[in-house]
Amino acid sequence: MDDRTTFGRLLRAARRRSLFTLESLAEASGVSVRAISDMERGKSLPRQATLGELMDALELDEADRRRLVQASARRTWQVPRQLPPDPAGFCGREEALAQVHGVTAPVPGRDGRAVVSAIVGMAGIGKTALAVHWAHRVADRFPDGQLYVNLRGFEDSEQPLDPGEALGGFLGALGVPSGDLPRGTDQREALFREHTASRQLIVVLDNAQDEEQVRPLLPGAAGCLTIITSRNRLAGLAAREGVSVIGLDVWTRQEALAALAVRIGEERCRAEPEAAARLTELCGFLPLAIAVVGAQLSATPGIPLRLAARELGEARLDALSTGDRRADVRAVFSWSYRALDAGTARVFRHLALHPGPAASVEAAASLVGAEPARVRRQLRALVSASLLSRDADGRYVLHDLVRAYGIELIERERDDRLAAEIRLMDYLRHNAYAAGLYVSRYKADPPGSAAEGVVHVPVDSREEALDWYRQEESTTAAVLRVVQDPRLLRHCVDLVLEWVGYNTVEGRWAEEITVERIALDAAGALGDPVAMVRTSAILARALIETGNHDDADEPIDVMLTHMHRLPDADRARAELNLAWLREQQRRFTEALQHARNALMIYRARRQPDKIGRALCYVSWSLATLGEYRQSIATCEEALSMLQEAGERRFEAHVWSTIGYAWQGLGDLDAAVAGYEKSLRLFGEVLDDYSAAEVWDHLASAQLERGDAEQARASWARAAELFGGLRVARAAQMRAKARSVARPGTRTAHRAGK
């Protein structure tokens, strides 16, 4: 049974349990009868936003929701469909639509140039709505799909999205494995252009800050349409790239009245034409404001428009509007906000504290400190009130003006902002710990108790764990960027440390460098030497993995400065970290000294398992210095301790060292046997990083033994594993594999870290 058949069976069963017909479910969810029928018959799978609407309408419990989400997951790469839903009730903009359709009226790229257009205007003017509506109208002419990204160019609580990060999302949607993503923006830009060169795609770059943010994201292919929205006029793009610029102003009086009528009904507007006109004037003819007012009036069909206009006028005066249209929208929000019940109003205020581009239900519920099922219903009410929208993945998005208004309310209502931020950080930390048990070999210390009201997401597999991490990685990054309250410094450090395992497994080294610098500053402000040394060690490793070996000296110096302040257990762990870091820098004598320092501490503490670990480091350092027989003897001492303690990963390291030492002594058969045993153990514990190192050593032994083909295959495997982790050494492994074919390289390589 394929994914579509399984999903269809589950959806049909859920619909019948909830006593819905196809027609009634379509009405409740906003998804067409035909689309639901196609899903139930196994002809299609839903997008995330569509799935969310269906599950919300069915009011499924968490277990049923998880089953449907799992069944809807596509197992093979699909044509990207990242566009948000076409705005409901889109109307007006006849002149702008004529312009945009004129841009794409010919066959895309017929003149050999990519089609790029920019829609510019003030906040709330409807740029995104026009861009998304346009993209949906012409989507059938671009069969290779649609890419969409919010570049966050003008959001007070967010830094603009880095173009390299946006390119990473695009490349992933186009089927590029995360391990194959280059580190640099320039390299990602080149790969993006390569992958779009022969495609017909729509690319929507929403909320761009400036030309420099946009340029790396332009596909350049003749068959692509790129639509940009920005508050900036983007004159540089118009001048240099020939981008057509479409300027939006507020609606005309007629457009505004038509839009209000679409939302509340023409009969209602005809019955009170003067009041309807007054409402649109009070909204400043701003599309966002009229959408909010229309949603509120639609929810209260009995209220006369003249009364609504009077109340909105009073709210406008209360908000001390200056007549500036950007200020007028505050009054519209306040009028709509006052109509919310207390619980939904609280959700709205707290959601404004979410700093990421989109919020999951679980993150929103944690901010509020309430049950997800109830918060989900309240979020749907906010969507109905046009105070929220949903992205293609079904998460909840605030317009930046709405967010700013919500932050004002937090202060006005004297909500406990600190408690909400703590709950959000605890949500991200505690669930990262639970997910990390399925994802990473780095087992952080248990995080203790979470604040009351934090949502714990059930995770039962590695796939579910990775899905959760990917859902919340942008939220975690945003939280760490914006945290300012000194009372959150400890939470900041703990949160960063909890995400190390995921970042390591996914090879997110650039992201790790950024957050570890944040954590190091926080640890310094706390005066916590343990945290300073731990974050410095991780930062140094991330720098080394990106090929910046010399830059690692700075965080290593921080470690050395504070080592004497550490308790013995933390100092021993730091000594082992220093041994690894110095070995990577090929400072082998220093590495050996740090390993021996750790061994001395563990012997004094009489901890056999930790003694075995330290002996593992000592034996490797001895081998790198050519002390092969002493290294083997040290390995033999370590093995019994590690096997008794069940430390299979460190046992695997010991067998790798034994192989290396025997290779140094010239016994290649014994070396290969040691490496192969090490690889079996690393495979059992799912340690791809260490396995890649062993494949490197094994390849050099195979080459010395005259097995060129095996050596080439082993280096290719090392490159594949390192590449999957986005480690700089992948390029070195590929170069070694290629060099095997060249004359005179039969004994050119030696195992070496």
C-alpha positions in Angstrom: 0.0 0.0 0.0 1.6 3.3 -1.0 1.5 6.6 1.0 -1.5 8.1 -0.9 -3.6 4.9 -0.4 -2.8 4.8 3.3 -3.5 8.5 3.8 -6.8 8.3 1.9 -8.0 5.3 4.0 -7.2 7.2 7.2 -8.8 10.4 6.1 -12.0 8.7 5.0 -12.2 6.8 8.4 -11.6 10.1 10.3 -14.3 11.9 8.3 -16.8 9.2 9.0 -16.0 9.0 12.7 -16.6 12.8 12.9 -19.9 12.4 11.0 -18.9 14.6 8.1 -20.0 14.2 4.5 -17.6 15.2 1.8 -19.7 18.4 1.3 -19.8 19.3 5.0 -16.1 18.7 5.5 -15.4 20.9 2.5 -17.5 23.6 4.0 -15.9 23.4 7.4 -12.3 23.2 6.2 -12.3 25.4 3.1 -10.9 22.5 1.0 -12.8 21.7 -2.1 -15.0 18.5 -2.4 -13.0 17.4 -5.4 -9.7 17.8 -3.5 -10.9 15.8 -0.5 -12.3 13.1 -2.8 -9.0 12.8 -4.7 -7.2 12.4 -1.4 -9.6 9.7 -0.1 -9.3 7.8 -3.3 -5.5 7.8 -3.2 -5.0 10.1 -6.1 -3.1 12.9 -4.2 -1.5 13.9 -1.0 -2.2 17.2 0.7 0.1 20.1 1.3 0.8 20.8 5.0 -1.5 23.8 5.2 -4.3 21.9 3.6 -3.8 19.0 5.9 -3.9 21.3 8.9 -7.2 22.7 7.8 -8.7 19.3 7.4 -7.5 18.1 10.8 -8.7 21.2 12.5 -12.1 20.9 10.9 -12.3 17.2 12.0 -11.2 18.2 15.5 -8.9 15.2 15.7 -7.0 14.2 18.9 -3.2 14.3 18.9 -2.8 10.5 18.1 -5.1 10.7 15.1 -3.3 13.9 13.9 0.1 12.2 14.1 -1.2 9.2 12.1 -2.4 11.4 9.3 0.7 13.5 9.3 2.9 10.4 9.0 0.7 9.0 6.3 0.9 12.2 4.3 4.7 12.3 4.3 6.0 11.9 0.7 8.8 9.3 0.6 10.2 10.7 -2.7 11.1 14.2 -3.7 8.1 16.1 -5.1 7.8 19.2 -7.3 8.1 22.0 -4.7 4.8 23.6 -3.8 5.8 26.3 -1.3 3.3 29.0 -2.1 1.0 30.0 0.7 -2.7 29.5 -0.1 -4.3 31.9 -2.6 -5.8 34.8 -0.5 -9.5 34.2 0.0 -11.7 36.9 -1.4 -8.9 38.6 -3.3 -10.4 41.5 -5.2 -9.5 44.9 -6.8 -6.1 45.7 -8.0 -7.3 45.6 -11.6 -4.5 48.0 -12.8 -1.8 46.1 -11.0 -3.1 42.8 -12.2 -3.0 44.1 -15.8 0.6 45.1 -15.2 1.7 41.8 -13.8 -0.1 39.7 -16.4 1.5 41.9 -19.0 4.9 40.8 -17.6 4.1 37.1 -18.0 1.8 37.3 -21.1 4.4 36.0 -23.5 5.8 32.5 -23.1 8.2 32.7 -20.1 11.7 33.5 -21.2 10.9 33.7 -24.9 13.4 36.4 -25.4 16.1 34.4 -23.5 15.8 36.4 -20.3 14.4 35.4 -16.9 11.2 37.3 -15.9 11.7 39.2 -12.7 9.2 41.6 -11.2 9.1 43.6 -8.0 6.0 44.7 -6.1 6.8 47.6 -3.8 4.8 49.6 -1.3 4.2 50.4 2.4 3.4 47.8 5.1 -0.1 46.3 5.0 -0.7 47.5 1.4 -1.2 44.0 0.0 2.1 43.2 -1.7 2.2 39.6 -0.5 -1.4 39.0 -1.4 -0.9 40.3 -4.9 2.3 38.3 -5.4 0.8 35.0 -4.1 -2.5 35.6 -6.1 -0.5 36.3 -9.3 1.7 33.2 -8.7 -1.4 31.0 -8.3 -3.0 32.4 -11.4 0.0 31.5 -13.6 1.2 28.4 -11.7 0.0 26.0 -14.4 2.5 27.6 -16.8 5.5 26.7 -14.6 5.3 22.9 -14.2 8.4 22.5 -12.1 6.8 24.1 -9.1 7.0 27.1 -6.8 9.5 28.3 -4.3 8.6 30.8 -1.6 10.5 32.5 1.2 9.8 35.3 3.7 13.1 37.3 3.7 12.0 39.1 6.9 13.4 42.4 5.6 11.3 44.7 7.7 10.4 42.8 10.9 11.4 44.6 14.1 11.9 41.4 16.1 13.9 39.6 13.4 17.2 40.0 11.6 16.7 39.9 7.8 17.1 36.3 6.5 20.6 35.6 5.3 20.6 34.8 1.5 22.7 31.7 2.2 20.0 30.4 4.6 17.3 31.1 2.0 19.3 29.3 -0.7 19.7 26.3 1.6 15.9 26.1 1.9 15.4 26.4 -1.8 18.1 23.8 -2.6 16.6 21.3 -0.1 13.1 21.8 -1.8 14.8 21.1 -5.2 16.1 17.7 -3.9 19.6 18.6 -2.9 20.6 16.5 0.2 21.6 18.6 3.2 25.0 17.0 3.2 25.6 18.3 -0.3 24.9 21.9 0.5 28.0 24.1 0.2 28.9 26.3 3.2 29.3 29.6 1.4 26.6 31.8 -0.1 28.5 32.2 -3.4 28.7 28.4 -3.8 25.1 27.9 -2.9 24.1 30.6 -5.4 26.0 28.8 -8.1 24.4 25.5 -7.2 21.0 27.1 -7.2 21.5 28.5 -10.7 22.7 25.1 -11.8 19.6 23.3 -10.4 17.2 25.9 -11.9 19.0 26.3 -15.3 16.6 23.9 -17.1 13.5 24.3 -15.0 10.3 26.4 -15.2 9.7 27.6 -11.7 8.0 30.5 -9.9 10.2 32.0 -7.2 8.5 34.4 -4.7 10.9 36.5 -2.6 8.6 38.1 0.0 9.5 41.0 2.2 13.0 41.7 0.8 15.1 44.3 2.6 17.3 45.4 -0.3 19.0 44.5 -3.6 21.9 42.7 -2.0 19.6 40.3 -0.2 17.8 39.5 -3.4 20.5 39.1 -6.0 21.9 35.7 -4.9 18.3 34.3 -5.0 17.5 35.1 -8.6 17.4 31.9 -10.6 18.5 33.5 -13.9 16.9 30.7 -16.0 14.8 31.8 -19.0 11.9 29.6 -17.9 11.5 31.0 -14.4 9.4 33.8 -13.0 10.7 35.6 -10.0 8.3 37.9 -8.0 9.8 40.1 -5.3 7.9 42.1 -2.7 9.5 44.9 -0.6 8.9 48.2 1.1 12.1 49.3 -0.6 11.9 50.7 -4.1 14.7 48.4 -5.2 16.0 50.9 -7.7 19.3 49.1 -8.1 17.6 46.0 -9.4 15.6 48.0 -11.8 18.7 49.7 -13.1 21.1 46.8 -13.2 18.9 43.7 -13.7 16.1 45.3 -15.7 13.5 44.3 -13.1 10.0 45.7 -13.7 8.8 47.5 -10.6 5.1 47.7 -9.8 4.2 50.3 -7.1 1.2 49.7 -4.9 -0.8 52.4 -3.1 -3.8 52.0 -0.8 -7.0 50.9 -2.5 -9.2 53.4 -4.2 -12.5 54.2 -2.5 -14.3 51.9 -4.9 -11.8 49.0 -4.4 -12.0 49.4 -0.7 -15.8 49.3 -0.7 -15.8 46.2 -3.0 -13.3 44.4 -0.7 -15.5 45.2 2.3 -18.5 43.9 0.4 -16.8 40.6 -0.4 -16.1 40.1 3.2 -19.4 41.1 4.8 -21.9 40.8 1.9 -23.0 43.3 -0.7 -26.5 43.5 0.8 -25.1 44.8 4.1 -23.1 47.5 2.4 -26.0 48.5 0.2 -28.2 48.8 3.2 -25.8 51.3 4.9 -23.7 52.9 2.2 -22.6 55.9 4.2 -21.5 53.8 7.2 -19.7 51.3 4.8 -17.8 54.2 3.2 -17.0 55.6 6.6 -15.5 52.3 7.7 -13.2 52.1 4.7 -12.1 55.7 5.4 -11.3 54.9 9.0 -9.2 52.0 7.7 -7.3 54.5 5.5 -8.2 52.3 2.5 -5.4 50.0 3.7 -6.0 46.4 2.6 -4.7 44.8 5.8 -7.0 47.0 7.9 -10.0 46.4 5.8 -9.4 42.6 6.0 -9.4 42.8 9.8 -12.5 44.9 10.0 -14.2 42.7 7.4 -13.4 39.6 9.3 -14.8 41.1 12.6 -18.0 42.3 10.9 -18.5 38.9 9.2 -18.3 37.3 12.6 -20.9 39.7 14.0 -23.6 39.8 11.3 -26.1 41.5 13.6 -24.2 44.7 14.3 -25.2 47.7 12.3 -22.5 49.2 10.2 -23.1 52.7 11.7 -22.5 51.4 15.2 -19.3 49.6 14.0 -18.2 52.8 12.4 -18.8 54.8 15.6 -16.9 52.3 17.7 -14.0 52.2 15.3 -13.9 55.9 15.3 -13.8 56.0 19.1 -11.0 53.3 19.0 -9.2 55.4 16.5 -9.3 58.4 18.8 -8.2 56.2 21.8 -5.2 55.1 19.8 -4.2 58.7 19.3 -4.0 58.3 15.6 -2.1 61.0 13.8 -3.9 60.5 10.5 -0.9 58.6 9.1 -2.3 55.4 7.5 0.3 53.3 9.3 -1.0 54.6 12.6 -4.6 54.1 11.5 -4.1 50.4 11.4 -3.5 50.3 15.1 -7.1 51.5 15.7 -8.4 48.8 13.4 -6.4 46.2 15.3 -7.7 47.5 18.7 -11.3 47.4 17.5 -10.9 43.8 16.4 -8.9 42.9 19.4 -11.6 44.1 21.8 -14.1 41.7 20.2 -12.0 38.6 21.1 -12.8 36.5 24.1 -10.3 36.7 26.9 -8.6 33.4 26.1 -8.1 34.1 22.4 -6.9 37.7 23.2 -4.3 36.2 25.5 -3.1 33.8 22.8 -2.9 36.8 20.4 -0.8 38.8 22.8 1.6 35.9 23.6 2.0 34.8 20.0 3.5 38.3 19.3 6.4 37.2 21.5 7.3 34.4 19.1 10.3 35.8 17.2 10.5 33.3 14.4 8.9 33.6 10.9 6.1 31.1 11.7 4.9 29.5 14.9 3.9 25.9 15.4 0.8 25.1 17.6 3.1 23.5 20.2 5.3 26.6 20.4 2.3 28.9 20.6 0.7 26.7 23.3 4.0 26.8 25.3 4.1 30.6 25.1 0.6 30.7 26.5 1.0 27.9 28.9 -2.1 26.1 27.7 -3.2 22.8 26.1 -2.4 22.6 22.4 -6.0 21.5 21.5 -7.5 24.6 23.0 -4.8 26.9 21.6 -5.3 25.4 18.1 -9.0 26.4 18.2 -8.0 29.9 19.3 -5.4 30.2 16.6 -8.1 29.3 14.1 -10.3 32.0 15.5 -7.4 34.5 15.0 -7.0 33.3 11.4 -10.7 33.9 10.9 -10.3 37.4 12.3 -7.5 38.0 9.8 -5.1 38.7 12.6 -3.1 35.6 11.6 -2.4 33.7 8.4 -0.9 30.3 7.7 2.1 29.3 5.7 2.5 26.3 3.3 3.4 24.1 6.2 0.3 25.0 8.2 2.2 27.1 10.8 0.9 30.5 12.0 2.3 33.8 10.7 1.9 37.3 12.0 2.2 40.3 9.8 4.9 42.6 11.3 2.4 45.4 12.0 0.2 42.9 13.8 3.2 41.6 15.8 4.1 45.2 16.8 0.6 45.8 18.0 0.6 42.6 20.0 3.9 43.6 21.7 2.2 46.9 22.7 -0.6 45.0 24.3 1.7 42.8 26.2 3.1 45.9 27.9 -0.4 47.5 28.3 -2.0 44.3 29.8 1.1 43.7 32.0 1.4 40.1 30.9 4.3 38.2 32.4 6.5 38.4 29.4 9.5 36.8 31.1 7.5 33.7 32.1 6.2 33.3 28.5 9.8 33.6 27.1 11.0 31.0 29.7 8.2 28.6 28.6 9.2 29.0 24.9 12.9 28.4 25.7 12.0 25.4 27.9 9.8 24.1 25.1 12.7 24.3 22.6 15.2 22.9 25.1 13.3 20.0 26.6 11.9 18.7 23.3 15.4 19.0 21.8 16.6 16.7 24.6 13.9 14.2 23.9 14.4 14.3 20.2 18.2 14.1 20.6 17.8 10.6 22.2 16.9 9.4 18.7 19.2 11.6 16.7 22.6 12.1 18.3 25.3 10.2 20.1 25.8 13.3 22.3 23.8 12.6 25.4 23.5 15.9 27.2 22.7 15.9 30.9 18.9 15.7 31.6 17.5 19.2 31.6 15.6 19.0 34.8 12.0 20.2 35.1 10.4 22.4 32.5 8.2 25.4 33.5 4.6 24.6 34.0 2.6 24.8 30.8 5.4 23.7 28.5 4.2 21.3 25.7 6.1 18.0 25.4 5.9 16.7 21.9 5.7 12.9 21.6 8.6 11.5 19.6 8.9 7.8 18.8 11.4 7.6 16.0 14.5 9.3 14.4 12.3 10.5 11.6 9.8 12.2 13.9 12.8 13.7 15.9 14.3 15.2 12.8 11.0 16.6 11.7 10.6 18.3 15.1 14.1 19.8 14.9 13.5 21.1 11.4 10.2 22.6 12.4 11.7 24.6 15.2 15.3 25.3 14.0 14.3 28.8 12.7 12.5 29.5 16.0 15.5 28.5 18.1 17.8 30.7 16.0 15.4 33.6 16.3 15.0 33.3 20.0 18.8 33.3 20.5 19.2 36.3 18.3 16.7 38.5 20.1 17.0 37.4 23.8 18.0 40.5 25.8 16.7 40.0 29.4 19.7 39.2 31.6 17.5 36.8 33.5 17.4 34.6 30.4 21.2 34.2 30.1 21.2 30.8 31.7 18.3 29.6 29.6 20.3 30.9 26.5 23.4 28.8 27.4 21.3 25.7 28.2 19.3 26.0 25.0 22.4 26.3 22.8 24.1 23.2 24.4 20.9 21.1 24.0 20.9 21.7 20.2 24.6 20.7 19.7 23.7 17.1 18.8 21.3 18.0 16.0 23.5 20.7 14.5 26.4 18.2 14.5 24.4 15.4 12.9 23.0 17.7 10.2 26.4 19.4 9.7 25.0 22.8 10.6 28.5 24.1 11.5 27.9 27.7 10.4 24.8 27.9 12.5 26.7 26.3 15.4 29.4 28.9 15.2 26.8 31.7 15.4 24.9 30.3 18.4 28.0 29.2 20.3 29.3 32.7 20.1 26.0 33.9 21.6 26.2 31.3 24.3 29.9 32.1 25.1 29.0 35.8 25.6 26.1 34.7 27.9 28.3 32.4 29.9 30.8 35.2 30.3 28.1 37.5 31.5 27.1 34.8 34.0 30.7 34.3 35.1 30.3 30.6 34.7 33.6 28.9 33.9 32.0 25.5 33.2 29.7 27.0 30.6 32.5 29.2 29.1 34.8 26.2 28.6 32.0 23.9 27.2 30.8 26.5 24.7 34.4 27.4 23.7 35.1 23.7 23.0 32.1 23.3 20.8 32.9 26.6 19.0 36.5 25.5 18.4 35.3 22.2 17.0 32.8 24.0 14.6 35.6 26.2 13.4 37.8 23.3 12.7 35.1 21.4 10.9 34.7 24.3 8.6 38.4 24.3 7.8 39.2 27.3 10.1 41.9 25.6 12.2 43.8 28.8 13.2 40.6 30.6 14.2 40.0 27.8 16.7 42.9 29.2 18.8 40.8 32.0 20.2 38.2 29.8 21.9 40.9 27.3 22.9 42.7 30.1 24.7 39.4 30.8 26.6 39.4 27.2 27.6 43.0 27.2 28.8 42.4 30.4 30.8 39.5 29.0 32.8 40.6 25.4 33.2 41.8 25.9 36.7 38.4 27.1 37.8 36.6 23.9 36.9 35.5 21.0 39.2 37.5 17.9 38.5 34.9 16.1 36.4 34.4 19.1 34.1 38.1 19.7 33.9 38.7 16.1 32.8 36.1 16.4 30.1 37.6 19.7 29.0 41.1 18.1 28.8 39.8 15.4 26.5 38.2 18.0 24.3 41.5 19.9 24.2 43.3 16.7 23.3 40.9 16.2 20.3 41.2 19.9 19.2 45.0 19.9 19.4 45.2 16.7 17.5 43.1 18.2 14.7 45.5 21.1 14.7 48.3 18.5 14.4 49.9 19.6 17.7 50.3 16.0 18.8 52.5 16.5 21.8 50.1 18.9 23.4 47.2 16.6 22.6 49.0 13.8 24.5 49.6 16.0 27.5 45.9 17.0 27.7 44.8 13.3 27.4 47.2 12.3 30.2 45.9 15.2 32.4 42.4 13.8 32.0 43.6 10.2 32.7 45.2 11.4 35.9 42.0 13.0 37.1 39.9 9.9 36.4 42.4 7.6 38.0 42.3 9.7 41.1 38.5 9.6 41.1 38.6 5.8 40.5 36.1 5.8 37.6 36.9 2.8 35.4 34.6 3.7 32.5 36.1 7.2 32.4 39.6 5.8 32.7 38.9 3.7 29.7 37.8 6.8 27.7 40.9 8.7 28.7 43.1 5.7 27.8 41.4 5.8 24.3 42.6 9.4 23.8 46.1 8.6 25.2 46.5 5.6 22.9 45.6 7.6 19.9 48.0 10.5 20.8 50.8 8.0 21.3 50.1 6.5 17.8 50.2 9.9 16.1 53.6 10.4 17.7 54.9 7.1 16.3 54.9 5.3 19.7 53.0 2.3 18.2 53.8 -0.5 20.6 53.1 1.7 23.6 49.8 2.7 21.9 48.8 -0.9 21.4 49.6 -1.7 25.1 47.5 1.2 26.2 44.6 0.1 23.9 44.7 -3.4 25.5 44.4 -1.8 28.9 41.5 0.3 27.8 39.5 -2.5 26.1 38.6 -4.5 29.1 37.3 -1.4 31.0 35.3 -0.2 28.0 33.8 -3.6 27.2 32.8 -4.1 30.9 31.2 -0.6 30.9 29.4 -1.2 27.6 31.2 1.8 26.0 30.9 0.5 22.4 31.7 3.8 20.7 34.9 4.2 22.6 35.7 0.5 22.1 35.3 1.3 18.3 37.8 4.1 18.7 40.3 1.8 20.4 40.1 -0.8 17.5 40.7 2.0 15.1 43.8 3.0 17.0 45.0 -0.6 17.1 44.6 -0.7 13.3 46.6 2.5 12.9 49.4 1.3 15.2 49.7 -2.0 13.4 49.8 -0.2 10.1 52.6 1.9 11.5 54.5 -1.3 12.5 54.0 -2.7 9.0 51.4 -5.4 9.7 48.8 -4.4 7.1 46.6 -7.5 7.6 46.3 -6.8 11.4 45.7 -3.1 10.6 42.8 -3.9 8.2 41.3 -6.3 10.7 41.4 -3.6 13.4 39.8 -1.0 11.1 37.1 -3.4 10.0 36.2 -4.3 13.6 36.1 -0.6 14.4 33.7 0.1 11.4 31.3 -2.6 12.6 31.0 -1.1 16.0 30.6 2.5 14.7 27.9 1.2 12.4 26.1 -0.3 15.4 26.2 3.0 17.3 25.4 5.1 14.2 28.5 7.3 14.5 29.0 8.4 10.9 31.7 10.9 11.7 34.1 8.5 13.4 33.3 5.9 10.8 34.4 8.4 8.1 37.8 8.8 9.8 38.2 5.0 10.0 37.4 4.6 6.3 40.2 7.1 5.6 42.7 5.1 7.6 41.5 1.8 6.1 41.9 3.2 2.6 45.5 4.1 3.2 46.2 0.6 4.5 44.5 -0.9 1.5 46.5 1.2 -0.8 49.8 0.2 0.9 48.7 -3.4 0.5 48.2 -2.9 -3.2 44.4 -2.8 -3.3 43.9 0.4 -5.3 40.3 -0.2 -6.1 39.3 -0.9 -2.5 41.2 2.1 -1.4 39.4 4.3 -3.9 36.1 2.9 -2.7 37.0 3.5 0.9 38.0 7.1 0.4 34.8 7.6 -1.6 32.8 6.3 1.4 34.7 8.6 3.7 33.9 11.5 1.5 30.2 10.5 1.4 30.0 10.4 5.2 31.9 13.6 5.8 29.9 15.2 3.0 26.7 14.2 4.7 27.9 16.0 7.8 29.1 19.0 5.8 32.6 18.6 7.2 35.4 20.3 5.3 37.5 17.1 5.2 35.0 15.7 2.6 36.9 17.5 -0.1 40.2 16.0 1.1 38.7 12.5 0.9 37.4 13.1 -2.6 40.9 14.3 -3.7 42.5 11.2 -2.2 40.1 8.9 -4.1 40.8 10.7 -7.3 44.6 10.6 -6.8 44.6 6.8 -6.6 44.2 6.6 -10.4 47.3 8.7 -11.0 50.7 7.0 -11.5 53.1 7.1 -8.6 50.5 7.5 -5.8 50.4 3.9 -4.7 52.1 4.6 -1.4 51.5 8.4 -1.3 48.9 8.3 1.5 49.3 7.5 5.2 46.5 7.3 7.7 46.4 10.4 9.7 43.9 12.6 11.4 
